[in-house]
Amino acid sequence: MRQPIDIDIDYVFKAIVGTASPVLDVITSYQEQIEWHLRFASLLVGLLVGILSLVAMVRKLRRK
């Protein structure tokens, strides 16, 4: 039988904070460029949803 895994919560918390801090620093420093990419990506997703909705509506009308 396996021994239970002893997880040190303090160590896990420090690891998460230590990993997240540099990531947040990079996001903060490149905020303007990241915002532009997010806006462009949301535009593409919106267009894709619109196109897929249009295709579904056309298919539904053809069935009748």
Residue pairs with C-beta under 8 A, 6 or more apart in sequence:
27 34
